[in-house]
Amino acid sequence: MRPSGRAADAIRPVSIETGVNRYAEGSCLIRCGETHVICTASIEERVPPFLRNTGLGWVTAEYGMLPRATHSRSAREAKRSQSGRTQEIQRLIGRSLRAGLDRAALGERQIVVDCDVIQADGGTRCAAITGGWVALRQAVDRLMQAGDVKIDPLTEQIAAVSCGISGGVAMLDLDYAEDSTTGTDANFVMTRNGGLVEVQASAEGATFSQAELAEMMRLAAAGIAALAASQDEALGRSG
């Protein structure tokens, strides 16, 4: 029995509230169980130096946890002294969102997606990617409505979910109690249609089999479909 009482193939309750920041071009508060993340998307009419005069756009991400997002207070990170974990996660978010982006269609501009964890109970990077895409979608819609972008640059709908194996049983969408004790855990970033963007999987103490990986991938695909439906609902779109 999982600590939460959920079935092995059940995700946590998900809600996505849009328009939580009056200034950002796109914003949402995503709640995946007790993990809550605010995501904002900001449009900048410039690109990093390596993309100047290429006609290509860019999407990048920043990620952080508020000091009391966890059970005990953590020190607030300055950008120049970010932990390796924080840097790795924000690079993952950026890569994931760019996987569904036509950079030429976006044009020579940058969209920065900020993901701020206000409460953590496992799966913060997955929630940030899922909510980050919603904020990005809103920002792109604003560009299209203004006529600044003619062709929709978002080619794929992106979401992410975790899986794990405990006692030989594969489970979907781990909370902290599970993530901190499971022998195998994985994060799956996928498109709405099941295309794989990135898979992060590791074992601690014992290896896992190809069959177990396949079972986690099957669970993840079902979880991504549910998350995509929540994204659609938040945006008022049909799937």
C-alpha positions in Angstrom: 0.0 0.0 0.0 1.3 3.4 -0.9 1.6 6.0 1.9 -1.0 8.1 0.2 -3.4 5.2 -0.4 -3.3 5.7 -4.1 -3.3 2.9 -6.6 0.0 2.2 -8.3 -1.2 3.8 -11.5 -2.8 6.8 -10.0 -1.4 10.4 -10.2 -1.9 12.9 -7.4 -4.8 15.4 -7.7 -3.7 18.1 -10.2 -5.0 21.6 -10.6 -3.6 24.4 -12.7 -4.8 28.0 -12.2 -3.8 30.4 -14.9 -3.4 34.2 -14.7 -1.8 34.2 -11.2 0.6 37.0 -12.1 -0.8 40.2 -13.5 2.5 41.3 -15.2 3.8 38.2 -16.9 2.8 37.3 -20.4 1.9 33.8 -19.2 1.5 32.5 -15.6 0.0 29.6 -13.6 0.0 28.0 -10.3 0.2 24.2 -10.6 -0.6 21.9 -7.7 0.3 18.2 -8.0 -0.8 16.9 -4.6 1.1 18.9 -2.0 3.7 20.1 -4.5 2.9 23.7 -5.6 4.8 25.6 -8.2 4.3 29.1 -9.7 5.4 29.3 -13.3 5.7 32.6 -15.3 6.7 33.2 -18.9 8.3 36.5 -19.8 8.8 37.7 -23.4 12.1 39.5 -24.2 12.7 41.1 -27.6 16.3 39.9 -27.6 18.2 36.6 -27.7 21.5 35.4 -26.1 24.6 36.6 -27.9 25.2 33.3 -29.7 21.8 33.6 -31.5 22.0 37.2 -32.6 21.3 37.7 -36.3 20.3 34.1 -36.8 16.5 34.7 -36.9 16.1 31.9 -34.3 14.3 32.3 -31.0 15.1 30.8 -27.6 13.3 29.5 -24.6 15.1 29.2 -21.3 14.1 28.5 -17.7 15.1 29.3 -14.2 14.1 27.2 -11.2 14.2 27.8 -7.5 12.7 26.7 -4.2 11.5 29.2 -1.6 13.4 28.8 1.7 10.4 27.1 3.5 9.2 25.1 0.6 10.3 22.0 2.5 10.0 20.6 6.0 13.0 22.6 7.2 14.2 26.0 6.0 16.8 26.0 3.3 19.1 29.0 2.5 17.9 31.3 -0.3 20.1 30.7 -3.3 21.8 33.6 -5.1 22.1 33.1 -8.8 25.9 33.1 -8.6 25.9 30.4 -5.9 23.2 28.0 -7.2 23.5 24.4 -6.2 24.3 21.8 -8.8 20.8 20.4 -8.4 19.2 23.7 -9.2 21.3 24.2 -12.3 20.6 20.7 -13.5 16.8 21.1 -13.0 16.6 24.5 -14.8 18.6 23.1 -17.7 16.2 20.2 -17.9 13.2 22.5 -17.9 14.7 24.6 -20.7 15.6 21.6 -22.8 12.2 20.0 -22.3 10.3 23.2 -23.4 12.5 23.7 -26.4 11.9 20.2 -27.6 8.4 21.3 -28.6 9.4 24.6 -30.2 10.0 25.8 -33.7 12.6 28.4 -33.0 12.4 29.9 -36.5 8.7 30.5 -36.1 9.2 32.2 -32.8 11.6 34.7 -34.4 14.5 36.4 -32.8 13.2 36.8 -29.3 13.5 34.9 -26.0 10.9 33.6 -23.6 12.1 33.1 -20.0 10.1 30.6 -18.0 10.5 31.0 -14.2 9.5 28.1 -12.0 9.3 28.9 -8.2 8.5 26.1 -5.9 6.4 27.4 -3.0 5.8 24.0 -1.4 7.6 20.7 -2.2 6.4 17.1 -1.7 8.3 15.3 -4.5 8.2 15.8 -8.3 9.0 19.5 -8.3 10.9 19.3 -11.6 8.0 17.5 -13.3 5.5 19.9 -12.0 7.7 22.8 -13.2 7.9 21.4 -16.7 4.1 20.7 -16.9 3.2 24.2 -15.5 6.0 25.8 -17.4 4.5 24.7 -20.7 1.1 26.2 -19.7 2.8 29.5 -19.0 4.8 29.3 -22.3 1.6 28.5 -24.2 -0.1 31.7 -22.9 2.9 33.8 -23.8 3.0 32.4 -27.3 -0.7 32.9 -27.7 -0.2 36.6 -26.7 2.4 37.0 -29.4 0.1 35.4 -32.0 -2.8 37.6 -31.0 -0.7 40.7 -31.4 0.4 39.5 -34.8 4.1 39.4 -33.8 4.2 35.7 -34.6 2.4 34.3 -37.7 2.9 30.6 -37.3 2.4 28.8 -34.0 5.9 28.0 -32.8 4.7 25.4 -30.3 4.8 22.2 -32.2 4.3 19.8 -29.2 2.5 19.8 -25.9 5.0 18.9 -23.2 4.5 17.5 -19.7 6.5 15.4 -17.2 5.8 12.8 -14.5 7.8 10.6 -12.2 7.7 6.9 -11.6 9.4 4.5 -9.3 9.7 0.9 -8.2 9.3 -0.2 -4.7 9.1 -3.8 -3.5 9.0 -4.9 -7.2 6.0 -2.8 -7.9 6.1 0.1 -10.4 4.3 3.2 -9.2 3.3 6.5 -10.9 3.8 10.1 -9.7 5.9 9.7 -6.5 5.4 12.0 -3.6 8.3 12.7 -1.2 7.6 9.8 1.2 7.9 7.4 -1.8 10.7 9.2 -3.7 12.9 9.3 -0.6 12.7 5.5 0.0 12.2 3.9 -3.3 15.0 1.8 -4.8 14.4 3.0 -8.4 13.1 6.3 -9.5 12.6 7.9 -12.9 11.4 11.2 -14.5 9.7 11.0 -17.9 9.3 14.1 -20.1 7.0 13.3 -22.9 4.8 14.9 -25.6 1.0 14.6 -25.4 1.1 11.9 -28.0 3.7 9.8 -26.2 6.9 10.9 -27.8 9.9 10.8 -25.4 11.7 14.1 -24.8 13.9 13.0 -21.9 14.1 10.0 -19.5 16.1 10.2 -16.2 16.2 6.9 -14.4 18.5 5.6 -11.7 18.7 2.7 -9.2 20.0 2.8 -5.7 21.0 -0.4 -4.1 19.8 -2.7 -6.8 19.4 -2.6 -10.6 16.1 -2.6 -12.4 15.2 -4.7 -15.5 14.2 -3.6 -19.0 10.7 -5.0 -18.2 10.5 -2.7 -15.2 11.6 0.2 -17.2 9.0 -0.6 -19.8 6.3 -0.8 -17.1 7.3 2.6 -15.7 7.2 4.0 -19.3 3.7 2.6 -19.7 2.5 4.2 -16.4 4.2 7.5 -17.4 2.4 7.6 -20.7 -0.9 7.3 -18.9 0.1 10.0 -16.5 1.2 12.4 -19.2 -2.2 12.0 -20.9 -3.9 13.0 -17.7 -1.6 15.9 -17.2 -2.2 17.1 -20.8 -5.9 17.0 -20.1 -5.3 19.2 -17.1 -3.2 21.6 -19.2 -6.0 21.8 -21.8 -8.6 22.4 -19.1 -6.6 25.2 -17.6 -6.1 26.9 -21.0 -9.7 26.4 -22.0 -8.7 24.2 -25.0 -10.0 21.0 -26.3 -7.6 18.1 -26.4 
